């Protein structure tokens, strides 16, 4: 089932999420719905807060990044075409490597893309969809997608990481999104405005 994506301006996007309980009802169904929603919106990652659930859960599929690669493959994209995973109750253990800047976007903040600097590698502790504990190091684009989605479950949006000048330059566009004045090919859910 395709779910509406929570748009910028909803306070729920700014709240840290709670852990997923092992007996969470129909977790498999939720994960399937998240993938359907993400694919329909043409995203590479989706966190539970973006569909209105305050849970430490996100999914990724880096295949669209592989499709965007130009003539010269970027070494940071190695393996991204097969990077499809579920992350339950993830915790970042370490971030390391040279920071690099890349234009990020977000399904909750449509039509805005800005350069965000992130470390090149991340070590993550998490459970997969079979509730098997994993500790893994991710690099390049995979690390970036994870860091972006992890921020969502911490109540952080990529726009929070921009310098003050960049934030000021996009303020009007953010306000329009929060007011529901944006069109997308996927369904957005807007926070009720106080009139």
NORLINFEN-V405410 format. One record per residue. N is the residue number from 1. RES is the residue in three letters. PHI is phi in whole degrees, 0 to 359 (* if undefined). BURIAL is I if it has 24 or more other C-alpha atoms within 12 Angstrom, else O. Layout:
N&RES&PHI&BURIAL / N&RES&PHI&BURIAL
//
This chain:
1&UNK&*&O / 2&UNK&276&O / 3&UNK&254&I / 4&UNK&289&I / 5&UNK&262&I / 6&UNK&291&I / 7&UNK&271&I / 8&UNK&311&I / 9&UNK&109&I / 10&UNK&280&I / 11&UNK&300&O / 12&UNK&296&I / 13&UNK&288&I / 14&UNK&256&I / 15&UNK&258&O / 16&UNK&297&I / 17&UNK&270&I / 18&UNK&262&O / 19&UNK&293&I / 20&UNK&279&I / 21&UNK&282&O / 22&UNK&299&O / 23&UNK&262&O / 24&UNK&305&O / 25&UNK&295&O / 26&UNK&48&O / 27&UNK&299&I / 28&UNK&300&O / 29&UNK&296&O / 30&UNK&298&I / 31&UNK&298&I / 32&UNK&299&O / 33&UNK&297&I / 34&UNK&295&I / 35&UNK&297&I / 36&UNK&301&I / 37&UNK&295&I / 38&UNK&297&I / 39&UNK&296&I / 40&UNK&296&O / 41&UNK&271&I / 42&UNK&62&I / 43&UNK&261&I / 44&UNK&248&I / 45&UNK&200&I / 46&UNK&208&I / 47&UNK&255&I / 48&UNK&307&I / 49&UNK&302&I / 50&UNK&286&I / 51&UNK&245&I / 52&UNK&88&I / 53&UNK&248&I / 54&UNK&276&I / 55&UNK&232&I / 56&UNK&278&I / 57&UNK&210&I / 58&UNK&212&I / 59&UNK&235&I / 60&UNK&217&I / 61&UNK&208&I / 62&UNK&278&I / 63&UNK&307&I / 64&UNK&300&I / 65&UNK&297&I / 66&UNK&296&I / 67&UNK&294&O / 68&UNK&277&O / 69&UNK&301&O / 70&UNK&273&O / 71&UNK&295&O / 72&UNK&265&O / 73&UNK&294&O / 74&UNK&277&O / 75&UNK&300&O / 76&UNK&288&I / 77&UNK&267&I / 78&UNK&304&O / 79&UNK&78&O / 80&UNK&294&I / 81&UNK&295&O / 82&UNK&248&O / 83&UNK&273&I / 84&UNK&229&I / 85&UNK&210&I / 86&UNK&247&I / 87&UNK&237&I / 88&UNK&249&I / 89&UNK&49&I / 90&UNK&287&I / 91&UNK&222&I / 92&UNK&283&I / 93&UNK&268&O / 94&UNK&201&O / 95&UNK&232&I / 96&UNK&209&O / 97&UNK&98&O / 98&UNK&292&O / 99&UNK&294&O / 100&UNK&222&O / 101&UNK&261&O / 102&UNK&206&O / 103&UNK&286&O / 104&UNK&254&I / 105&UNK&229&I / 106&UNK&205&I / 107&UNK&297&I / 108&UNK&278&I / 109&UNK&230&I / 110&UNK&295&I / 111&UNK&68&O / 112&UNK&236&I / 113&UNK&228&O / 114&UNK&218&I / 115&UNK&289&O / 116&UNK&234&I / 117&UNK&266&O / 118&UNK&221&I / 119&UNK&292&I / 120&UNK&286&I / 121&UNK&223&I / 122&UNK&219&I / 123&UNK&254&I / 124&UNK&233&I / 125&UNK&255&O / 126&UNK&197&I / 127&UNK&249&I / 128&UNK&273&I / 129&UNK&292&I / 130&UNK&264&O / 131&UNK&60&O / 132&UNK&264&O / 133&UNK&286&O / 134&UNK&230&O / 135&UNK&226&O / 136&UNK&216&I / 137&UNK&256&I / 138&UNK&240&I / 139&UNK&230&I / 140&UNK&60&I / 141&UNK&298&I / 142&UNK&299&I / 143&UNK&298&I / 144&UNK&297&I / 145&UNK&300&I / 146&UNK&299&I / 147&UNK&298&I / 148&UNK&296&I / 149&UNK&291&I / 150&UNK&299&I / 151&UNK&304&I / 152&UNK&303&I / 153&UNK&284&I / 154&UNK&264&I / 155&UNK&82&I / 156&UNK&244&I / 157&UNK&254&I / 158&UNK&299&I / 159&UNK&292&I / 160&UNK&291&I / 161&UNK&267&O / 162&UNK&280&I / 163&UNK&289&O / 164&UNK&305&O / 165&UNK&294&O / 166&UNK&300&O / 167&UNK&301&O / 168&UNK&296&O / 169&UNK&293&O / 170&UNK&257&O / 171&UNK&305&O / 172&UNK&295&O / 173&UNK&294&I / 174&UNK&296&I / 175&UNK&298&I / 176&UNK&298&O / 177&UNK&298&I / 178&UNK&297&I / 179&UNK&271&O / 180&UNK&83&I / 181&UNK&262&O / 182&UNK&209&I / 183&UNK&246&O / 184&UNK&221&O / 185&UNK&276&O / 186&UNK&234&I / 187&UNK&278&I / 188&UNK&251&I / 189&UNK&245&I / 190&UNK&258&I / 191&UNK&291&O / 192&UNK&300&O / 193&UNK&280&O / 194&UNK&273&O / 195&UNK&253&O
//
